[in-house]
Amino acid sequence: MDARLSCAEASHPDEVDEELDTFPTSEPNDVVRLRYDRLRSVAGRIQTVVGDVATQGERVRSLLAWRDPRATALLVAAVSLYMTPLRGVALVAGLYALHHPRFRSRMPSAAGNFFKRLPSRADTML
């Protein structure tokens, strides 16, 4: 290992002290409580991210399981767009993009709204 690339000098002294602490600890209760609270906050953030990733994965699985008729319709639309010539897709997309502002709405995009409405395992556990 190249010692010049080590990040040991950049670490906080409390982190080094925590690594070199004995078992059972020789630190006062306040320091141990601070370490525990820091660990809990990091674990909570990790749990939140893992939960979000799991929810998105369950939605993708639901999309591929064909249990939702809207997902089936979107999949059929995607396949038909794949088979349609690029000039026709560009024409329809251009006409849609240039439609009058009076007919535009502040609703979220169709793809984002569709993906958020897909059921996750939390929805089916009831």
C-alpha positions in Angstrom: 0.0 0.0 0.0 1.2 3.5 -0.9 1.6 5.4 2.4 1.4 8.7 0.5 -2.2 8.0 -0.5 -3.4 7.2 3.0 -6.2 9.3 4.4 -5.3 8.6 8.1 -4.1 12.2 8.5 -7.5 13.5 7.4 -9.5 11.6 10.0 -10.9 13.3 13.1 -9.0 12.6 16.3 -12.2 11.3 17.9 -12.5 8.6 15.2 -8.9 7.5 15.8 -9.5 7.5 19.6 -12.6 5.3 18.9 -10.6 2.8 16.9 -7.9 2.5 19.5 -10.2 2.3 22.5 -10.1 -0.8 24.7 -12.8 -3.2 25.5 -14.6 -2.5 27.8 -14.3 1.1 27.0 -12.2 3.4 29.1 -14.1 6.6 27.9 -16.7 8.5 30.0 -20.4 7.9 29.4 -20.9 11.2 27.5 -18.3 10.2 24.8 -19.8 6.7 24.4 -23.3 8.2 24.1 -22.1 10.7 21.4 -20.5 7.8 19.5 -23.8 5.8 19.8 -25.9 8.7 18.6 -23.6 9.2 15.6 -23.9 5.5 14.7 -27.7 5.6 15.1 -28.0 8.6 12.7 -25.8 7.0 10.1 -27.7 3.7 10.4 -31.0 5.6 10.1 -29.9 7.2 6.9 -28.7 3.9 5.4 -32.0 2.3 6.3 -33.9 5.1 4.6 -31.9 4.8 1.4 -32.2 1.0 1.4 -36.0 1.2 1.9 -36.3 3.7 -1.1 -34.2 1.4 -3.3 -36.3 -1.6 -2.3 -39.5 0.3 -3.1 -38.3 1.2 -6.5 -37.2 -2.4 -7.2 -40.6 -3.7 -6.2 -42.2 -1.2 -8.5 -40.0 -2.4 -11.4 -40.9 -6.0 -10.5 -44.6 -5.1 -10.5 -44.1 -3.5 -13.9 -42.5 -6.7 -15.3 -45.1 -9.0 -13.7 -47.8 -7.4 -15.8 -50.2 -7.2 -12.9 -51.0 -3.6 -13.6 -53.0 -2.8 -16.8 -51.5 0.6 -17.1 -48.0 -0.9 -17.1 -49.1 -3.3 -19.8 -50.4 -0.4 -21.9 -47.1 1.5 -21.4 -45.1 -1.5 -22.4 -47.2 -1.9 -25.6 -46.7 1.8 -26.3 -42.9 1.4 -25.8 -42.8 -1.5 -28.2 -44.9 0.3 -30.8 -42.7 3.4 -30.5 -39.6 1.1 -31.1 -41.2 -0.2 -34.3 -42.3 3.2 -35.6 -39.9 5.1 -37.8 -38.0 7.9 -36.1 -39.4 10.5 -38.4 -43.0 9.7 -37.3 -42.0 9.7 -33.6 -40.2 13.1 -34.1 -43.3 14.5 -35.8 -45.7 13.5 -33.0 -43.2 14.7 -30.3 -42.8 18.0 -32.1 -46.5 18.6 -32.5 -47.0 17.8 -28.8 -44.2 20.1 -27.7 -45.5 23.0 -29.8 -49.1 22.8 -28.7 -50.8 26.0 -27.4 -49.9 27.0 -23.8 -53.6 27.1 -22.9 -53.7 23.3 -23.3 -50.6 22.7 -21.1 -51.0 21.8 -17.4 -48.8 21.8 -14.3 -49.3 18.1 -13.8 -46.2 15.9 -13.3 -44.8 14.1 -16.3 -46.7 11.0 -17.4 -43.7 8.7 -16.9 -42.9 10.0 -13.4 -46.6 9.9 -12.3 -47.0 6.4 -13.7 -43.9 5.1 -11.9 -44.9 6.6 -8.6 -48.4 5.0 -8.9 -47.0 1.5 -9.4 -47.7 -0.7 -6.3 -44.9 -1.6 -4.0 -44.9 -4.5 -1.6 -45.9 -2.2 1.2 -49.2 -1.5 -0.7 -49.9 -5.2 -1.1 -49.2 -6.2 2.5 -52.6 -5.0 3.7 
